[in-house]
Amino acid sequence: MQNIRNYEAMAKLELSEEELKTVAEYVSMFEQSFSQLAEQEIPDTEPLVSVLDINNVFREDIAVKKFSREEFLENAPERRDGYFSVSG
C-alpha cells in the first residue's frame, strides 16, 4: 500500500481509501501476472527490445546552410542590425 501512496504523491493525486483499495487490487493482479511470466523458462531465446525486426538507419549529422540570413529576415515584421526585433 505504501508504494501506491508514493505513486499517488508523485502523480499529485488524492485518492480516497476506496480508490486506494481498488488500485491495490489491480496492482496485486499485475504483480501476480508478471511473477507467473518471470517463472517461465524459455531456453535459447534472446530478450526483445521490440517485436519488430527493424533496425534504425541514421544518417550522418551534417550541418548544411540552406538559407541566408536575409532570406530568414525577409518576412520579419521588424528587424534591427541583421536580427529579428521583438518589441514588447
C-alpha positions in Angstrom: 0.0 0.0 0.0 3.0 2.3 0.7 4.1 2.0 -3.0 0.7 3.1 -4.1 0.8 6.1 -1.7 4.2 7.0 -3.2 2.8 6.8 -6.7 -0.2 8.9 -5.6 2.1 11.6 -4.3 4.3 11.6 -7.4 1.2 11.9 -9.7 -0.2 14.6 -7.4 -3.4 12.6 -6.9 -5.6 12.4 -3.9 -7.3 9.0 -3.8 -10.0 8.0 -1.4 -9.5 4.9 0.8 -11.9 3.0 -1.5 -9.9 4.1 -4.6 -6.6 3.1 -2.9 -8.1 -0.4 -2.2 -9.2 -0.7 -5.8 -5.8 0.3 -7.2 -4.1 -2.0 -4.7 -6.2 -4.9 -6.1 -5.2 -4.1 -9.6 -1.5 -3.8 -8.7 -1.7 -7.1 -7.0 -3.2 -8.7 -10.1 -0.5 -7.2 -12.3 2.3 -8.4 -9.9 0.9 -11.9 -9.9 0.7 -12.0 -13.7 4.3 -10.7 -14.1 5.6 -13.2 -11.5 4.0 -16.0 -13.4 5.7 -14.8 -16.6 9.0 -14.5 -14.8 8.8 -18.1 -13.7 8.6 -19.4 -17.2 11.8 -20.8 -18.6 12.3 -20.2 -22.3 15.7 -21.6 -23.4 17.7 -20.2 -26.3 15.5 -17.0 -26.5 17.1 -13.6 -26.6 15.2 -10.8 -24.8 13.4 -8.4 -27.2 13.6 -4.7 -27.2 11.0 -4.5 -29.9 8.7 -7.1 -31.6 9.5 -5.6 -34.9 12.6 -6.8 -36.8 13.7 -3.3 -37.8 17.0 -1.5 -37.3 17.1 2.3 -37.3 19.1 3.8 -40.1 20.7 7.0 -39.1 22.2 9.5 -41.5 25.3 11.4 -40.7 24.5 14.7 -39.0 26.0 17.3 -41.3 25.2 21.0 -40.9 24.1 22.4 -44.2 23.4 26.1 -44.7 20.3 26.3 -46.9 19.1 29.8 -46.2 20.9 33.1 -45.9 20.2 35.5 -43.0 18.5 37.8 -45.4 16.2 35.0 -46.6 15.2 34.4 -43.0 14.6 38.0 -42.3 12.6 38.7 -45.4 9.2 38.2 -43.7 10.2 39.6 -40.3 7.8 42.4 -39.3 10.7 44.2 -37.6 14.4 43.7 -37.8 17.4 45.5 -36.5 21.2 45.0 -37.2 20.5 41.7 -39.0 18.4 40.2 -36.3 14.7 39.8 -35.6 13.4 42.7 -33.5 10.9 41.8 -30.9 9.3 44.7 -29.0 7.0 44.1 -26.1 
